């Protein structure tokens, strides 16, 4: 089982929010998209994969959320 940790940075340091099975990443990404849009550019998001590889989420989440909301 591969795990991923969701992190947020709102004041200069990264904080772990939740660790979950990698198979749930698409669901977590979708759930975070609304929060990302609500918090704006002040919040930075990333997934930390096994082995420490970071996947930056900020731009992709805001763009995906705005596309979903556009009629």
N, C-alpha and C positions, 0 to 999 in steps of 0.2 A: 504494500500500500504506500503510495507516494502522497506526501502531505504538502500543503501550501499554506503560508501565513499571509493574511491580509494586514497591511500596515497603513497608517495614516501619519502625515506630518502637517501640523497646523501651526507650530510655534518653534520650528527649528530642530526638532528631534523626532525621530521615528518611533511610533508606538505600535505594538502588536494589538490587533483587534480580535482576530479569531484565527484559529488553525483548523483546516478542514481537508478532507480527502480531495485529491487533485481532480477526480471525476466530477466534483461539484463546482469547479471553477466557473463554468458558464453561468450557473445560477447565481453565484456570489457576485460575479461581474455585473449581471443585470440588476441585482439588488442595490449594488453600490452606485449605479449610474444616477439614480434619483438623488441620493445624498450628495454626490459630486456636483450635480447641477445646482442643488440648493446651497451648498457651502461656497461654491465659486472657486476662483483661482487660488484662494488662500490655502486650500487643502490640497495636498499632494498624496497620491495613492500608489501603492505598489503591491504586487504579489512577490513573496520570497519563496522560491521553489527549493526542494531538497538540494543540498549542495551550496546554497547561498545565492543562486542566480536570481537577480531582481528583474521583474517585468513591470515597467512603469505604465500606469493606467490612466493618468490624468486626461490627456488629450483624447484618447480613444473613447473614454466614458462620456465625456461631455458631448462629443460629436454624435455618438450613438443615441444618447438621450434626446438631443435636440432633433435628430432625424425622426425618432419615434413620435415626437410631439408635433411635427410639421404636417399639416393636412395635405 
